[in-house]
Amino acid sequence: MRNETLFASELALLFRRRRTWAMLAALAAVPVLIGVAVKVSSSPSSGRGPDFLDQVAGNGLFTALVGILVCIPLFLPLTVAVVAGDAIAGEAGHGTLRYLLISPVSRLRLLVVKYIGAAVFCVVAVGVVALAGIGIGLLLFPVGPVTLISGDTVSLGQGLARIGLVAAYVALSLLGLAALGLFISTLTDVPIGAMAATAVLAVVAQILGSLPQLDWLHAWLFTNHWLDFADLLRQPVLWDSFGQNALLQGGYLLVFGALAYGRFASKDILS
């Protein structure tokens, strides 16, 4: 089976599932609910709530940023955990793994395709949140030039480009979690267990990252740079956080990708 055919088959399988569309719909609902809540609220902001929430009523583009910010800690990791955790364990649990490898498809090739599928989902999931936020913002609020956190004002087009950069940053941030989930997926034939373990690790990593007593550990956590996209909302753009995040996620991909292959290469798929 050619790589293109295998990859197309994987994407078709992923995006034909009702579960996938249900997760994407739930993600899209987050910025929509935020926009509606701000629109119907008649009281002035108390200053509490997510960053950028105070700016939503003045410029609808901020609805997308608030939606992304709200989804980062739980909703996005949860959906990625479901997709990555199901990658191998789901095939094993349904008895289709042996047939995939008989095709013939090498185990390394199958792992790579499964990971790329999870990575595509990361991009799509963040994109859905951003687009839903932009859409509801355009519908409910005035939209115009965007004032960045550095105090500079950029045009509407540049503001949309900055949201695109933030979405790309967040999608990149999820790639390490996807690699971790893929590794866990090779350890079991029970997909729900792999999904739950991956989601729990995402939460635990964020808890550890919030403890100042574990400052020495923070730089090694895949969640360490998840919220560090503020530099993309400055003029000029500061790329340091993007580079550090890419390096960290790439490290997780290399380590857990190697572990996943080491486990999967010796996995008995006939028992």
LUMVEXFI-748700 format. One line per 8 residues: their letters; for each residue x, y, z of N, C-alpha, C. Coordinates in steps of 0.2 Angstrom, whole numbers. Example, Ala and Ser with C-alpha at 12.3 -4.5 7.8 and 13.67 -1.06 7.14 Angstrom:
BEGIN
as = 66:-28:39:62:-22:39:66:-16:39; 64:-11:35:68:-5:36:64:0:39 $
//
This chain:
BEGIN
mrnetlfa = 4:-6:0:0:0:0:4:6:0; 3:11:-5:7:17:-5:6:21:1; 11:25:3:10:30:8:4:35:8; 3:37:2:-2:42:1:-9:39:2; -9:32:-1:-16:29:0:-17:27:8; -12:25:11:-12:24:18:-14:30:22; -11:36:21:-12:42:24:-20:44:23; -22:44:16:-28:46:15:-34:41:18 $
selallfr = -32:35:19:-37:30:22:-37:32:30; -31:34:33:-31:36:40:-35:42:41; -35:47:37:-38:53:37:-46:52:36; -47:48:31:-54:46:30:-58:43:36; -54:38:39:-56:35:45:-57:39:51; -52:44:52:-53:49:57:-59:53:57; -60:56:51:-65:62:50:-71:59:48; -72:52:47:-79:50:46:-82:48:52 $
rrrtwaml = -78:48:58:-81:46:64:-86:51:67; -91:49:69:-96:54:73:-92:57:79; -88:53:82:-85:55:88:-80:61:86; -77:61:81:-72:66:79:-76:73:78; -82:72:74:-86:78:73:-89:81:79; -91:76:84:-94:78:90:-89:82:94; -83:80:94:-77:84:98:-76:91:94; -76:91:88:-75:97:84:-81:102:86 $
aalaavpv = -87:99:86:-93:104:87:-92:106:94; -90:102:99:-89:105:106:-84:110:106; -79:109:103:-74:114:103:-76:121:100; -80:120:94:-83:126:91:-88:130:95; -91:126:100:-96:129:104:-93:134:109; -87:132:111:-84:136:117:-83:144:115; -80:146:109:-80:153:108:-87:156:106; -91:152:104:-98:154:102:-102:156:109 $
ligvavkv = -101:151:114:-104:153:120:-101:159:124; -95:160:123:-91:165:126:-94:172:123; -95:172:116:-97:178:112:-104:179:114; -108:174:115:-115:175:117:-116:178:124; -112:175:128:-112:177:135:-110:185:136; -105:187:132:-103:194:132:-108:198:129; -111:196:124:-116:200:121:-122:201:125; -125:196:128:-131:197:132:-130:200:139 $
ssspssgr = -123:200:141:-122:203:148:-122:211:147; -126:213:152:-127:221:152:-122:224:157; -119:220:162:-115:223:167:-108:224:164; -104:229:167:-97:230:165:-93:224:167; -87:224:164:-83:218:166:-80:219:173; -79:214:176:-76:214:183:-69:214:183; -66:213:177:-59:212:177:-57:205:178; -61:200:180:-60:193:181:-61:189:174 $
gpdfldqv = -59:183:174:-60:179:168:-54:179:164; -54:176:158:-48:175:154:-45:181:151; -39:181:149:-36:187:146:-40:188:140; -40:195:138:-43:197:132:-51:197:132; -54:195:138:-61:195:138:-64:202:138; -60:206:141:-63:213:141:-63:217:135; -59:214:130:-58:217:123:-64:214:118; -67:209:120:-72:206:115:-77:210:113 $
agnglfta = -80:214:117:-86:218:115:-84:224:111; -77:226:111:-75:231:107:-72:229:101; -70:223:100:-67:220:94:-69:213:94; -73:210:89:-75:203:89:-69:198:88; -64:201:85:-58:196:84:-55:193:90; -56:197:96:-54:194:102:-58:188:105; -63:187:102:-67:181:104:-63:175:102; -60:175:96:-56:169:94:-50:168:99 $
lvgilvci = -47:173:101:-41:172:106:-44:170:113; -49:172:115:-52:170:121:-54:163:121; -57:161:115:-59:154:114:-53:149:114; -48:151:111:-42:147:111:-39:147:118; -39:152:121:-36:152:128:-40:148:133; -46:148:132:-50:144:137:-50:136:135; -49:135:129:-48:128:127:-41:125:128; -36:129:129:-30:126:130:-29:121:136 $
plflpltv = -31:123:142:-30:119:147:-33:112:147; -39:111:145:-43:105:145:-46:103:139; -50:107:135:-54:104:130:-49:102:124; -44:106:122:-40:104:117:-36:97:119; -33:97:124:-29:91:126:-33:85:127; -40:86:129:-44:80:130:-45:77:123; -47:81:118:-48:79:111:-42:76:108; -36:79:109:-30:76:106:-29:69:110 $
avvagdai = -30:69:116:-29:62:120:-34:57:117; -40:59:115:-44:54:112:-42:51:106; -39:55:101:-37:53:95:-30:50:95; -25:52:99:-19:49:99:-19:42:103; -23:42:109:-24:36:113:-27:31:109; -31:32:104:-35:27:100:-31:25:94; -26:28:93:-22:27:86:-20:20:85; -17:17:90:-15:10:89:-19:5:94 $
ageaghgt = -21:7:100:-25:3:104:-32:2:101; -35:7:98:-41:6:94:-41:1:89; -36:1:85:-35:-4:80:-34:-11:83; -30:-12:88:-29:-18:92:-35:-20:95; -39:-16:98:-45:-18:102:-51:-20:97; -51:-17:91:-56:-20:86:-53:-25:82; -47:-28:83:-45:-33:79:-43:-32:72; -42:-25:70:-40:-23:63:-32:-22:63 $
lryllisp = -29:-22:68:-22:-21:68:-18:-26:64; -19:-32:65:-16:-38:61:-17:-37:54; -23:-35:52:-25:-35:45:-21:-29:41; -20:-23:45:-16:-18:43:-9:-20:41; -6:-23:46:1:-25:45:2:-31:40; -3:-34:38:-3:-40:33:-3:-36:26; -5:-30:25:-7:-27:19:-2:-27:13; 4:-27:13:8:-26:19:10:-19:21 $
vsrlrllv = 10:-17:27:12:-11:29:17:-12:35; 23:-9:35:28:-9:40:25:-6:46; 28:-8:52:25:-5:58:28:2:59; 34:3:57:36:10:57:32:15:53; 30:12:47:26:16:42:19:18:45; 16:13:48:10:13:51:10:18:57; 15:18:61:16:23:67:16:30:64; 20:31:59:21:38:56:15:40:54 $
vkyigaav = 11:36:50:4:38:47:-1:40:53; -1:36:58:-5:37:64:-3:44:67; 3:45:68:5:51:71:3:57:67; 5:57:60:3:62:56:-4:64:56; -8:58:57:-16:59:57:-18:63:63; -14:61:69:-15:65:75:-13:72:75; -8:73:71:-5:80:71:-10:84:66; -13:81:61:-18:85:57:-24:86:61 $
fcvvavgv = -26:82:66:-31:83:70:-30:89:75; -24:90:77:-22:95:81:-23:102:78; -21:102:71:-21:108:67:-29:110:66; -33:105:64:-40:106:63:-43:108:69; -42:105:75:-45:106:81:-44:114:83; -38:116:83:-37:123:84:-40:128:79; -39:126:73:-42:130:68:-50:131:68; -53:125:71:-60:126:72:-62:131:77 $
valagigi = -58:131:83:-59:135:88:-58:143:86; -53:144:82:-51:150:79:-56:153:75; -58:149:70:-63:151:65:-70:152:68; -72:148:73:-78:149:76:-78:155:80; -73:157:83:-72:163:87:-72:169:82; -69:169:76:-69:174:72:-76:175:69; -80:169:67:-86:170:65:-91:173:69; -91:171:76:-96:173:80:-94:180:82 $
glllfpvg = -88:182:82:-86:189:83:-88:194:78; -88:192:72:-90:196:66:-98:196:66; -101:191:69:-108:192:69:-111:196:75; -108:196:80:-111:199:86:-107:206:88; -101:207:86:-98:213:88:-94:217:82; -93:223:84:-89:227:79:-82:224:78; -79:224:72:-73:221:70:-69:227:67; -63:228:69:-58:233:65:-51:232:67 $
pvtlisgd = -47:237:67:-40:236:68:-39:234:75; -34:230:76:-33:226:83:-27:230:87; -28:231:93:-23:234:97:-20:228:101; -13:227:99:-9:222:102:-7:223:109; -5:218:113:-3:219:120:3:224:121; 7:225:115:12:230:116:10:237:115; 3:238:114:0:245:113:0:247:106; 3:243:101:3:245:94:-4:243:91 $
tvslgqgl = -6:246:86:-12:245:83:-11:242:76; -13:236:74:-12:234:67:-19:233:63; -19:233:57:-25:232:53:-29:226:54; -35:226:51:-39:220:52:-36:214:49; -33:215:43:-29:209:40:-23:206:44; -19:211:47:-14:209:51:-16:206:58; -22:208:60:-25:205:66:-27:198:65; -30:197:59:-32:190:57:-25:186:56 $
ariglvaa = -20:189:54:-14:185:53:-11:183:60; -12:188:65:-9:186:71:-13:180:75; -20:180:73:-24:175:76:-21:168:73; -20:168:66:-17:163:63:-11:160:66; -6:165:68:0:163:71:-1:160:78; -6:163:82:-8:160:88:-10:153:87; -15:152:82:-17:145:81:-12:140:79; -7:142:75:-2:138:73:3:136:79 $
yvalsllg = 4:141:84:8:140:90:4:135:94; -2:136:95:-6:131:100:-6:124:97; -7:123:90:-7:117:87:0:114:88; 5:118:87:12:115:88:13:113:95; 10:116:100:10:115:107:7:108:109; 3:105:105:-1:99:106:3:93:103; 8:94:99:11:89:95:15:84:100; 18:87:106:21:83:111:16:78:114 $
laalglfi = 10:81:116:5:77:119:3:71:114; 3:73:108:1:68:103:6:62:103; 12:64:103:17:59:103:17:54:109; 16:58:115:15:54:121:9:49:121; 3:52:118:-3:48:118:-2:42:113; 2:43:108:4:37:103:8:32:106; 13:34:110:16:29:114:12:25:119; 8:28:123:3:25:127:-1:20:124 $
stltdvpi = -3:22:118:-8:18:114:-5:12:112; 2:11:111:6:5:110:6:0:116; 4:3:122:5:-1:128:-1:-5:129; -6:-4:126:-13:-7:128:-17:-9:122; -21:-14:123:-27:-15:118:-33:-12:120; -33:-8:125:-39:-5:128:-39:3:126; -42:5:121:-42:12:119:-44:17:124; -49:16:128:-52:20:133:-46:21:138 $
gamaatav = -42:16:140:-37:17:145:-32:21:142; -30:21:136:-25:25:133:-27:32:133; -33:33:131:-36:40:130:-36:43:137; -38:39:142:-39:42:149:-32:44:152; -27:39:151:-20:40:153:-17:46:150; -18:47:144:-15:53:140:-18:60:143; -25:60:144:-28:66:146:-26:67:153; -25:62:158:-23:63:165:-16:66:165 $
lavvaqil = -12:63:160:-5:66:160:-4:73:158; -9:75:154:-9:82:152:-11:87:158; -16:84:162:-18:88:168:-13:88:173; -10:83:174:-4:82:179:2:87:177; 3:87:171:9:91:169:7:98:170; 1:100:169:-1:107:170:-1:109:178; -3:104:182:-2:105:189:5:106:191; 9:101:189:16:102:191:19:108:189 $
gslpqldw = 17:111:183:20:117:180:17:123:184; 12:122:188:10:128:192:13:128:199; 17:123:201:20:123:207:27:126:207; 28:132:211:35:135:211:40:131:214; 38:126:218:43:122:221:46:117:216; 43:116:210:46:112:205:48:115:199; 51:121:201:53:126:195:59:122:191; 63:118:194:68:114:190:65:110:185 $
lhawlftn = 59:108:186:56:103:182:52:106:176; 50:112:177:45:116:172:48:115:165; 54:117:164:57:117:157:56:110:153; 55:105:157:55:98:154:48:96:152; 43:100:155:36:98:154:33:100:147; 30:96:144:27:97:137:22:103:137; 20:104:143:15:110:144:18:117:145; 24:117:146:28:123:149:27:129:145 $
hwldfadl = 26:128:138:25:134:134:18:135:131; 13:131:133:7:131:130:4:138:130; 5:142:135:2:149:136:6:155:134; 12:153:131:17:158:130:17:161:123; 11:162:120:10:165:114:9:172:114; 10:176:120:9:183:120:14:187:115; 20:184:114:25:187:110:23:187:103; 18:183:101:15:184:94:10:190:93 $
lrqpvlwd = 9:193:99:4:198:99:7:205:101; 14:205:99:18:211:100:20:214:93; 22:220:93:25:223:87:32:226:88; 37:223:85:37:217:80:36:210:84; 34:205:80:33:198:83:40:196:86; 40:193:92:46:190:95:45:183:94; 50:180:91:49:172:89:52:168:94; 55:170:100:59:166:105:54:161:107 $
sfgqnall = 48:162:110:44:157:113:42:152:108; 41:154:101:39:149:96:45:144:95; 51:147:95:57:142:94:58:138:100; 57:140:106:58:136:112:53:131:112; 46:133:110:41:128:110:42:122:105; 44:124:99:45:120:94:51:115:96; 56:117:99:61:113:101:59:108:107; 55:110:111:52:106:117:48:100:114 $
qggyllvf = 43:102:109:39:98:107:42:93:102; 47:95:98:51:91:94:55:86:99; 57:88:104:61:83:109:56:77:111; 50:79:113:45:74:115:43:70:109; 43:72:103:41:68:97:47:63:96; 53:65:97:59:61:96:59:55:101; 58:57:107:59:53:113:53:48:113; 47:50:113:41:46:113:40:42:107 $
galaygrf = 42:45:101:41:42:95:46:36:95; 52:37:97:57:31:98:54:26:102; 51:28:108:48:23:113:42:19:110; 38:23:106:32:20:103:35:14:98; 40:16:94:42:11:89:45:5:93; 49:7:98:52:1:101:47:-4:104; 42:-1:107:37:-5:110:33:-9:104; 31:-5:99:26:-7:94:30:-13:89 $
askdils = 37:-12:88:41:-16:84:41:-23:87; 40:-24:94:40:-30:97:33:-33:100; 28:-29:98:21:-30:100:19:-36:97; 16:-41:101:13:-47:98:6:-45:96; 4:-45:89:-2:-43:87:-7:-49:85; -4:-55:86:-7:-61:84:-11:-64:90; -9:-62:96:-12:-65:102:-19:-62:104 $
//
